[in-house]
């Protein structure tokens, strides 16, 4: 019965959560995607530069 109790308590706790509005969720999602793309571009450029430098050395 502990699993059933756990699920009941979890459901009760989820009712107390302050969920973001649809507009906020979309805005946060866009921010996360933008930061992820910028980070990927930065790391890609960093990798390209170091790969090029390593090829020049070798």
PQR file with spaces between the fields and no chain letter, atoms N, CA, C, O and H, PARSE charges and radii, in Angstrom:
ATOM       1  N    UNK     1       0.814   -1.206    0.000 -0.4000 1.5000
ATOM       2  CA   UNK     1       0.000    0.000    0.000 -0.0000 2.0000
ATOM       3  C    UNK     1       0.851    1.261    0.000  0.5500 1.7000
ATOM       4  O    UNK     1       0.324    2.355   -0.202 -0.5500 1.4000
ATOM       5  N    UNK     2       2.126    1.134    0.218 -0.4000 1.5000
ATOM       6  CA   UNK     2       2.967    2.318    0.278 -0.0000 2.0000
ATOM       7  C    UNK     2       3.036    3.031   -1.068  0.5500 1.7000
ATOM       8  O    UNK     2       3.125    4.257   -1.123 -0.5500 1.4000
ATOM       9  H    UNK     2       2.554    0.245    0.382  0.4000 1.0000
ATOM      10  N    UNK     3       2.994    2.269   -2.141 -0.4000 1.5000
ATOM      11  CA   UNK     3       3.045    2.889   -3.468 -0.0000 2.0000
ATOM      12  C    UNK     3       1.789    3.722   -3.705  0.5500 1.7000
ATOM      13  O    UNK     3       1.868    4.830   -4.234 -0.5500 1.4000
ATOM      14  H    UNK     3       2.921    1.272   -2.097  0.4000 1.0000
ATOM      15  N    UNK     4       0.648    3.198   -3.321 -0.4000 1.5000
ATOM      16  CA   UNK     4      -0.611    3.924   -3.490 -0.0000 2.0000
ATOM      17  C    UNK     4      -0.589    5.205   -2.662  0.5500 1.7000
ATOM      18  O    UNK     4      -1.010    6.260   -3.138 -0.5500 1.4000
ATOM      19  H    UNK     4       0.584    2.297   -2.892  0.4000 1.0000
ATOM      20  N    UNK     5      -0.106    5.120   -1.436 -0.4000 1.5000
ATOM      21  CA   UNK     5      -0.010    6.306   -0.578 -0.0000 2.0000
ATOM      22  C    UNK     5       0.928    7.340   -1.193  0.5500 1.7000
ATOM      23  O    UNK     5       0.643    8.538   -1.195 -0.5500 1.4000
ATOM      24  H    UNK     5       0.236    4.263   -1.049  0.4000 1.0000
ATOM      25  N    UNK     6       2.044    6.854   -1.710 -0.4000 1.5000
ATOM      26  CA   UNK     6       3.011    7.755   -2.345 -0.0000 2.0000
ATOM      27  C    UNK     6       2.369    8.492   -3.516  0.5500 1.7000
ATOM      28  O    UNK     6       2.529    9.705   -3.649 -0.5500 1.4000
ATOM      29  H    UNK     6       2.276    5.881   -1.708  0.4000 1.0000
ATOM      30  N    UNK     7       1.649    7.769   -4.359 -0.4000 1.5000
ATOM      31  CA   UNK     7       1.005    8.393   -5.515 -0.0000 2.0000
ATOM      32  C    UNK     7      -0.058    9.402   -5.090  0.5500 1.7000
ATOM      33  O    UNK     7      -0.196   10.450   -5.720 -0.5500 1.4000
ATOM      34  H    UNK     7       1.519    6.783   -4.251  0.4000 1.0000
ATOM      35  N    UNK     8      -0.802    9.104   -4.044 -0.4000 1.5000
ATOM      36  CA   UNK     8      -1.807   10.043   -3.541 -0.0000 2.0000
ATOM      37  C    UNK     8      -1.149   11.321   -3.024  0.5500 1.7000
ATOM      38  O    UNK     8      -1.612   12.428   -3.298 -0.5500 1.4000
ATOM      39  H    UNK     8      -0.690    8.252   -3.533  0.4000 1.0000
ATOM      40  N    UNK     9      -0.061   11.146   -2.271 -0.4000 1.5000
ATOM      41  CA   UNK     9       0.644   12.312   -1.732 -0.0000 2.0000
ATOM      42  C    UNK     9       1.276   13.142   -2.850  0.5500 1.7000
ATOM      43  O    UNK     9       1.286   14.372   -2.796 -0.5500 1.4000
ATOM      44  H    UNK     9       0.315   10.247   -2.048  0.4000 1.0000
ATOM      45  N    UNK    10       1.796   12.460   -3.846 -0.4000 1.5000
ATOM      46  CA   UNK    10       2.388   13.164   -4.982 -0.0000 2.0000
ATOM      47  C    UNK    10       1.335   13.991   -5.703  0.5500 1.7000
ATOM      48  O    UNK    10       1.572   15.145   -6.060 -0.5500 1.4000
ATOM      49  H    UNK    10       1.787   11.460   -3.889  0.4000 1.0000
ATOM      50  N    UNK    11       0.190   13.398   -5.910 -0.4000 1.5000
ATOM      51  CA   UNK    11      -0.894   14.118   -6.589 -0.0000 2.0000
ATOM      52  C    UNK    11      -1.340   15.336   -5.769  0.5500 1.7000
ATOM      53  O    UNK    11      -1.613   16.397   -6.330 -0.5500 1.4000
ATOM      54  H    UNK    11      -0.002   12.460   -5.621  0.4000 1.0000
ATOM      55  N    UNK    12      -1.411   15.183   -4.468 -0.4000 1.5000
ATOM      56  CA   UNK    12      -1.797   16.294   -3.594 -0.0000 2.0000
ATOM      57  C    UNK    12      -0.760   17.413   -3.657  0.5500 1.7000
ATOM      58  O    UNK    12      -1.114   18.591   -3.681 -0.5500 1.4000
ATOM      59  H    UNK    12      -1.189   14.321   -4.012  0.4000 1.0000
ATOM      60  N    UNK    13       0.519   17.043   -3.683 -0.4000 1.5000
ATOM      61  CA   UNK    13       1.582   18.056   -3.757 -0.0000 2.0000
ATOM      62  C    UNK    13       1.545   18.801   -5.088  0.5500 1.7000
ATOM      63  O    UNK    13       1.803   20.004   -5.133 -0.5500 1.4000
ATOM      64  H    UNK    13       0.807   16.085   -3.663  0.4000 1.0000
ATOM      65  N    UNK    14       1.229   18.101   -6.160 -0.4000 1.5000
ATOM      66  CA   UNK    14       1.188   18.742   -7.476 -0.0000 2.0000
ATOM      67  C    UNK    14       0.093   19.808   -7.558  0.5500 1.7000
ATOM      68  O    UNK    14       0.178   20.719   -8.382 -0.5500 1.4000
ATOM      69  H    UNK    14       1.019   17.124   -6.124  0.4000 1.0000
ATOM      70  N    UNK    15      -0.913   19.702   -6.726 -0.4000 1.5000
ATOM      71  CA   UNK    15      -1.964   20.717   -6.699 -0.0000 2.0000
ATOM      72  C    UNK    15      -1.463   22.020   -6.078  0.5500 1.7000
ATOM      73  O    UNK    15      -2.049   23.078   -6.307 -0.5500 1.4000
ATOM      74  H    UNK    15      -0.982   18.962   -6.057  0.4000 1.0000
ATOM      75  N    UNK    16      -0.385   21.952   -5.294 -0.4000 1.5000
ATOM      76  CA   UNK    16       0.170   23.139   -4.646 -0.0000 2.0000
ATOM      77  C    UNK    16       1.200   23.867   -5.510  0.5500 1.7000
ATOM      78  O    UNK    16       1.634   24.967   -5.169 -0.5500 1.4000
ATOM      79  H    UNK    16       0.091   21.092   -5.108  0.4000 1.0000
ATOM      80  N    UNK    17       1.586   23.256   -6.617 -0.4000 1.5000
ATOM      81  CA   UNK    17       2.617   23.841   -7.477 -0.0000 2.0000
ATOM      82  C    UNK    17       2.055   25.050   -8.211  0.5500 1.7000
ATOM      83  O    UNK    17       0.929   25.017   -8.707 -0.5500 1.4000
ATOM      84  H    UNK    17       1.233   22.362   -6.894  0.4000 1.0000
ATOM      85  N    UNK    18       2.847   26.116   -8.278 -0.4000 1.5000
ATOM      86  CA   UNK    18       2.455   27.307   -9.042 -0.0000 2.0000
ATOM      87  C    UNK    18       2.964   27.120  -10.475  0.5500 1.7000
ATOM      88  O    UNK    18       4.111   27.442  -10.782 -0.5500 1.4000
ATOM      89  H    UNK    18       3.762   26.143   -7.876  0.4000 1.0000
ATOM      90  N    UNK    19       2.105   26.600  -11.336 -0.4000 1.5000
ATOM      91  CA   UNK    19       2.488   26.320  -12.713 -0.0000 2.0000
ATOM      92  C    UNK    19       2.560   27.620  -13.511  0.5500 1.7000
ATOM      93  O    UNK    19       1.747   28.518  -13.290 -0.5500 1.4000
ATOM      94  H    UNK    19       1.173   26.338  -11.087  0.4000 1.0000
ATOM      95  N    UNK    20       3.521   27.740  -14.440 -0.4000 1.5000
ATOM      96  CA   UNK    20       3.600   28.950  -15.264 -0.0000 2.0000
ATOM      97  C    UNK    20       2.445   28.984  -16.264  0.5500 1.7000
ATOM      98  O    UNK    20       1.877   27.954  -16.628 -0.5500 1.4000
ATOM      99  H    UNK    20       4.181   27.010  -14.619  0.4000 1.0000
ATOM     100  N    UNK    21       2.121   30.195  -16.690 -0.4000 1.5000
ATOM     101  CA   UNK    21       1.077   30.319  -17.706 -0.0000 2.0000
ATOM     102  C    UNK    21       1.631   29.822  -19.039  0.5500 1.7000
ATOM     103  O    UNK    21       2.834   29.596  -19.174 -0.5500 1.4000
ATOM     104  H    UNK    21       2.582   31.031  -16.394  0.4000 1.0000
ATOM     105  N    UNK    22       0.761   29.656  -20.006 -0.4000 1.5000
ATOM     106  CA   UNK    22       1.191   29.202  -21.337 -0.0000 2.0000
ATOM     107  C    UNK    22       2.181   30.198  -21.926  0.5500 1.7000
ATOM     108  O    UNK    22       3.183   29.806  -22.525 -0.5500 1.4000
ATOM     109  H    UNK    22      -0.216   29.839  -19.896  0.4000 1.0000
ATOM     110  N    UNK    23       1.899   31.489  -21.757 -0.4000 1.5000
ATOM     111  CA   UNK    23       2.768   32.535  -22.292 -0.0000 2.0000
ATOM     112  C    UNK    23       4.156   32.472  -21.643  0.5500 1.7000
ATOM     113  O    UNK    23       5.169   32.591  -22.331 -0.5500 1.4000
ATOM     114  H    UNK    23       1.086   31.808  -21.271  0.4000 1.0000
ATOM     115  N    UNK    24       4.199   32.285  -20.332 -0.4000 1.5000
ATOM     116  CA   UNK    24       5.479   32.177  -19.627 -0.0000 2.0000
ATOM     117  C    UNK    24       6.244   30.930  -20.068  0.5500 1.7000
ATOM     118  O    UNK    24       7.455   30.982  -20.281 -0.5500 1.4000
ATOM     119  H    UNK    24       3.375   32.188  -19.773  0.4000 1.0000
ATOM     120  N    UNK    25       5.538   29.822  -20.202 -0.4000 1.5000
ATOM     121  CA   UNK    25       6.191   28.573  -20.602 -0.0000 2.0000
ATOM     122  C    UNK    25       6.812   28.708  -21.989  0.5500 1.7000
ATOM     123  O    UNK    25       7.921   28.227  -22.222 -0.5500 1.4000
ATOM     124  H    UNK    25       4.554   29.780  -20.028  0.4000 1.0000
ATOM     125  N    UNK    26       6.107   29.354  -22.903 -0.4000 1.5000
ATOM     126  CA   UNK    26       6.641   29.566  -24.251 -0.0000 2.0000
ATOM     127  C    UNK    26       7.855   30.479  -24.194  0.5500 1.7000
ATOM     128  O    UNK    26       8.860   30.217  -24.854 -0.5500 1.4000
ATOM     129  H    UNK    26       5.206   29.744  -22.713  0.4000 1.0000
ATOM     130  N    UNK    27       7.772   31.546  -23.414 -0.4000 1.5000
ATOM     131  CA   UNK    27       8.898   32.478  -23.298 -0.0000 2.0000
ATOM     132  C    UNK    27      10.122   31.785  -22.705  0.5500 1.7000
ATOM     133  O    UNK    27      11.234   31.967  -23.200 -0.5500 1.4000
ATOM     134  H    UNK    27       6.955   31.759  -22.878  0.4000 1.0000
ATOM     135  N    UNK    28       9.929   30.999  -21.660 -0.4000 1.5000
ATOM     136  CA   UNK    28      11.045   30.282  -21.037 -0.0000 2.0000
ATOM     137  C    UNK    28      11.642   29.261  -22.002  0.5500 1.7000
ATOM     138  O    UNK    28      12.858   29.075  -22.044 -0.5500 1.4000
ATOM     139  H    UNK    28       9.025   30.851  -21.258  0.4000 1.0000
ATOM     140  N    UNK    29      10.787   28.607  -22.771 -0.4000 1.5000
ATOM     141  CA   UNK    29      11.263   27.630  -23.748 -0.0000 2.0000
ATOM     142  C    UNK    29      12.121   28.300  -24.806  0.5500 1.7000
ATOM     143  O    UNK    29      13.162   27.768  -25.191 -0.5500 1.4000
ATOM     144  H    UNK    29       9.799   28.758  -22.737  0.4000 1.0000
ATOM     145  N    UNK    30      11.694   29.464  -25.281 -0.4000 1.5000
ATOM     146  CA   UNK    30      12.465   30.205  -26.284 -0.0000 2.0000
ATOM     147  C    UNK    30      13.815   30.619  -25.715  0.5500 1.7000
ATOM     148  O    UNK    30      14.832   30.525  -26.402 -0.5500 1.4000
ATOM     149  H    UNK    30      10.848   29.896  -24.968  0.4000 1.0000
ATOM     150  N    UNK    31      13.833   31.073  -24.476 -0.4000 1.5000
ATOM     151  CA   UNK    31      15.097   31.465  -23.837 -0.0000 2.0000
ATOM     152  C    UNK    31      16.041   30.269  -23.739  0.5500 1.7000
ATOM     153  O    UNK    31      17.228   30.391  -24.042 -0.5500 1.4000
ATOM     154  H    UNK    31      13.007   31.149  -23.918  0.4000 1.0000
ATOM     155  N    UNK    32      15.530   29.125  -23.324 -0.4000 1.5000
ATOM     156  CA   UNK    32      16.368   27.927  -23.193 -0.0000 2.0000
ATOM     157  C    UNK    32      16.917   27.501  -24.550  0.5500 1.7000
ATOM     158  O    UNK    32      18.095   27.159  -24.658 -0.5500 1.4000
ATOM     159  H    UNK    32      14.565   29.025  -23.078  0.4000 1.0000
ATOM     160  N    UNK    33      16.084   27.518  -25.584 -0.4000 1.5000
ATOM     161  CA   UNK    33      16.545   27.142  -26.923 -0.0000 2.0000
ATOM     162  C    UNK    33      17.598   28.121  -27.420  0.5500 1.7000
ATOM     163  O    UNK    33      18.609   27.705  -27.985 -0.5500 1.4000
ATOM     164  H    UNK    33      15.128   27.796  -25.497  0.4000 1.0000
ATOM     165  N    UNK    34      17.376   29.422  -27.216 -0.4000 1.5000
ATOM     166  CA   UNK    34      18.339   30.429  -27.667 -0.0000 2.0000
ATOM     167  C    UNK    34      19.681   30.263  -26.960  0.5500 1.7000
ATOM     168  O    UNK    34      20.730   30.303  -27.603 -0.5500 1.4000
ATOM     169  H    UNK    34      16.555   29.760  -26.757  0.4000 1.0000
ATOM     170  N    UNK    35      19.655   30.081  -25.660 -0.4000 1.5000
ATOM     171  CA   UNK    35      20.908   29.900  -24.913 -0.0000 2.0000
ATOM     172  C    UNK    35      21.606   28.613  -25.348  0.5500 1.7000
ATOM     173  O    UNK    35      22.833   28.578  -25.451 -0.5500 1.4000
ATOM     174  H    UNK    35      18.803   30.049  -25.138  0.4000 1.0000
ATOM     175  N    UNK    36      20.840   27.565  -25.601 -0.4000 1.5000
ATOM     176  CA   UNK    36      21.428   26.304  -26.063 -0.0000 2.0000
ATOM     177  C    UNK    36      22.102   26.479  -27.415  0.5500 1.7000
ATOM     178  O    UNK    36      23.199   25.964  -27.631 -0.5500 1.4000
ATOM     179  H    UNK    36      19.844   27.594  -25.517  0.4000 1.0000
ATOM     180  N    UNK    37      21.459   27.200  -28.328 -0.4000 1.5000
ATOM     181  CA   UNK    37      22.045   27.435  -29.651 -0.0000 2.0000
ATOM     182  C    UNK    37      23.299   28.299  -29.556  0.5500 1.7000
ATOM     183  O    UNK    37      24.291   28.031  -30.233 -0.5500 1.4000
ATOM     184  H    UNK    37      20.568   27.618  -28.153  0.4000 1.0000
ATOM     185  N    UNK    38      23.257   29.330  -28.723 -0.4000 1.5000
ATOM     186  CA   UNK    38      24.438   30.179  -28.547 -0.0000 2.0000
ATOM     187  C    UNK    38      25.600   29.396  -27.941  0.5500 1.7000
ATOM     188  O    UNK    38      26.749   29.559  -28.351 -0.5500 1.4000
ATOM     189  H    UNK    38      22.450   29.548  -28.173  0.4000 1.0000
ATOM     190  N    UNK    39      25.297   28.557  -26.976 -0.4000 1.5000
ATOM     191  CA   UNK    39      26.339   27.735  -26.359 -0.0000 2.0000
ATOM     192  C    UNK    39      26.922   26.753  -27.374  0.5500 1.7000
ATOM     193  O    UNK    39      28.136   26.556  -27.423 -0.5500 1.4000
ATOM     194  H    UNK    39      24.364   28.425  -26.642  0.4000 1.0000
ATOM     195  N    UNK    40      26.065   26.143  -28.178 -0.4000 1.5000
ATOM     196  CA   UNK    40      26.535   25.208  -29.203 -0.0000 2.0000
ATOM     197  C    UNK    40      27.410   25.926  -30.227  0.5500 1.7000
ATOM     198  O    UNK    40      28.442   25.396  -30.639 -0.5500 1.4000
ATOM     199  H    UNK    40      25.079   26.303  -28.139  0.4000 1.0000
ATOM     200  N    UNK    41      27.008   27.129  -30.640 -0.4000 1.5000
ATOM     201  CA   UNK    41      27.800   27.898  -31.602 -0.0000 2.0000
ATOM     202  C    UNK    41      29.147   28.281  -31.004  0.5500 1.7000
ATOM     203  O    UNK    41      30.173   28.185  -31.678 -0.5500 1.4000
ATOM     204  H    UNK    41      26.170   27.560  -30.305  0.4000 1.0000
ATOM     205  N    UNK    42      29.154   28.710  -29.762 -0.4000 1.5000
ATOM     206  CA   UNK    42      30.403   29.088  -29.084 -0.0000 2.0000
ATOM     207  C    UNK    42      31.342   27.890  -28.984  0.5500 1.7000
ATOM     208  O    UNK    42      32.523   27.995  -29.314 -0.5500 1.4000
ATOM     209  H    UNK    42      28.321   28.788  -29.215  0.4000 1.0000
ATOM     210  N    UNK    43      30.824   26.761  -28.532 -0.4000 1.5000
ATOM     211  CA   UNK    43      31.661   25.570  -28.396 -0.0000 2.0000
ATOM     212  C    UNK    43      32.125   25.055  -29.759  0.5500 1.7000
ATOM     213  O    UNK    43      33.248   24.569  -29.891 -0.5500 1.4000
ATOM     214  H    UNK    43      29.865   26.676  -28.263  0.4000 1.0000
ATOM     215  N    UNK    44      31.266   25.161  -30.765 -0.4000 1.5000
ATOM     216  CA   UNK    44      31.654   24.753  -32.114 -0.0000 2.0000
ATOM     217  C    UNK    44      32.778   25.618  -32.653  0.5500 1.7000
ATOM     218  O    UNK    44      33.727   25.106  -33.247 -0.5500 1.4000
ATOM     219  H    UNK    44      30.354   25.556  -30.658  0.4000 1.0000
ATOM     220  N    UNK    45      32.679   26.924  -32.450 -0.4000 1.5000
ATOM     221  CA   UNK    45      33.731   27.843  -32.897 -0.0000 2.0000
ATOM     222  C    UNK    45      35.025   27.584  -32.133  0.5500 1.7000
ATOM     223  O    UNK    45      36.107   27.575  -32.720 -0.5500 1.4000
ATOM     224  H    UNK    45      31.909   27.339  -31.967  0.4000 1.0000
ATOM     225  N    UNK    46      34.916   27.377  -30.853 -0.4000 1.5000
ATOM     226  CA   UNK    46      36.072   27.080  -30.007 -0.0000 2.0000
ATOM     227  C    UNK    46      36.762   25.805  -30.492  0.5500 1.7000
ATOM     228  O    UNK    46      37.988   25.760  -30.599 -0.5500 1.4000
ATOM     229  H    UNK    46      34.037   27.384  -30.376  0.4000 1.0000
ATOM     230  N    UNK    47      35.981   24.779  -30.781 -0.4000 1.5000
ATOM     231  CA   UNK    47      36.512   23.513  -31.272 -0.0000 2.0000
ATOM     232  C    UNK    47      37.184   23.698  -32.628  0.5500 1.7000
ATOM     233  O    UNK    47      38.258   23.149  -32.873 -0.5500 1.4000
ATOM     234  H    UNK    47      34.985   24.815  -30.694  0.4000 1.0000
ATOM     235  N    UNK    48      36.556   24.467  -33.501 -0.4000 1.5000
ATOM     236  CA   UNK    48      37.113   24.707  -34.836 -0.0000 2.0000
ATOM     237  C    UNK    48      38.466   25.410  -34.743  0.5500 1.7000
ATOM     238  O    UNK    48      39.416   25.027  -35.426 -0.5500 1.4000
ATOM     239  H    UNK    48      35.684   24.914  -33.302  0.4000 1.0000
ATOM     240  N    UNK    49      38.551   26.428  -33.905 -0.4000 1.5000
ATOM     241  CA   UNK    49      39.803   27.175  -33.749 -0.0000 2.0000
ATOM     242  C    UNK    49      40.904   26.261  -33.219  0.5500 1.7000
ATOM     243  O    UNK    49      42.013   26.254  -33.754 -0.5500 1.4000
ATOM     244  H    UNK    49      37.780   26.739  -33.350  0.4000 1.0000
ATOM     245  N    UNK    50      40.614   25.502  -32.188 -0.4000 1.5000
ATOM     246  CA   UNK    50      41.645   24.631  -31.624 -0.0000 2.0000
ATOM     247  C    UNK    50      42.014   23.493  -32.571  0.5500 1.7000
ATOM     248  O    UNK    50      43.173   23.081  -32.609 -0.5500 1.4000
ATOM     249  H    UNK    50      39.713   25.508  -31.753  0.4000 1.0000
ATOM     250  N    UNK    51      41.062   22.983  -33.328 -0.4000 1.5000
ATOM     251  CA   UNK    51      41.374   21.955  -34.319 -0.0000 2.0000
ATOM     252  C    UNK    51      42.279   22.524  -35.398  0.5500 1.7000
ATOM     253  O    UNK    51      43.236   21.873  -35.818 -0.5500 1.4000
ATOM     254  H    UNK    51      40.121   23.318  -33.298  0.4000 1.0000
ATOM     255  N    UNK    52      41.979   23.740  -35.849 -0.4000 1.5000
ATOM     256  CA   UNK    52      42.811   24.391  -36.865 -0.0000 2.0000
ATOM     257  C    UNK    52      44.218   24.651  -36.339  0.5500 1.7000
ATOM     258  O    UNK    52      45.196   24.423  -37.050 -0.5500 1.4000
ATOM     259  H    UNK    52      41.202   24.269  -35.508  0.4000 1.0000
ATOM     260  N    UNK    53      44.328   25.122  -35.109 -0.4000 1.5000
ATOM     261  CA   UNK    53      45.643   25.362  -34.516 -0.0000 2.0000
ATOM     262  C    UNK    53      46.432   24.062  -34.368  0.5500 1.7000
ATOM     263  O    UNK    53      47.640   24.031  -34.602 -0.5500 1.4000
ATOM     264  H    UNK    53      43.533   25.308  -34.531  0.4000 1.0000
ATOM     265  N    UNK    54      45.754   23.011  -33.984 -0.4000 1.5000
ATOM     266  CA   UNK    54      46.422   21.724  -33.825 -0.0000 2.0000
ATOM     267  C    UNK    54      46.922   21.196  -35.169  0.5500 1.7000
ATOM     268  O    UNK    54      48.000   20.605  -35.242 -0.5500 1.4000
ATOM     269  H    UNK    54      44.772   23.036  -33.794  0.4000 1.0000
ATOM     270  N    UNK    55      46.150   21.405  -36.223 -0.4000 1.5000
ATOM     271  CA   UNK    55      46.582   20.974  -37.559 -0.0000 2.0000
ATOM     272  C    UNK    55      47.809   21.758  -38.009  0.5500 1.7000
ATOM     273  O    UNK    55      48.685   21.211  -38.679 -0.5500 1.4000
ATOM     274  H    UNK    55      45.274   21.884  -36.164  0.4000 1.0000
ATOM     275  N    UNK    56      47.875   23.032  -37.646 -0.4000 1.5000
ATOM     276  CA   UNK    56      49.039   23.841  -38.014 -0.0000 2.0000
ATOM     277  C    UNK    56      50.287   23.369  -37.275  0.5500 1.7000
ATOM     278  O    UNK    56      51.385   23.374  -37.832 -0.5500 1.4000
ATOM     279  H    UNK    56      47.163   23.477  -37.103  0.4000 1.0000
ATOM     280  N    UNK    57      50.116   22.968  -36.036 -0.4000 1.5000
ATOM     281  CA   UNK    57      51.251   22.517  -35.231 -0.0000 2.0000
ATOM     282  C    UNK    57      51.758   21.160  -35.727  0.5500 1.7000
ATOM     283  O    UNK    57      52.964   20.922  -35.796 -0.5500 1.4000
ATOM     284  H    UNK    57      49.224   22.964  -35.584  0.4000 1.0000
ATOM     285  N    UNK    58      50.831   20.290  -36.063 -0.4000 1.5000
ATOM     286  CA   UNK    58      51.205   18.930  -36.492 -0.0000 2.0000
ATOM     287  C    UNK    58      51.535   18.955  -37.927  0.5500 1.7000
ATOM     288  O    UNK    58      51.877   17.920  -38.499 -0.5500 1.4000
ATOM     289  H    UNK    58      49.852   20.483  -36.007  0.4000 1.0000
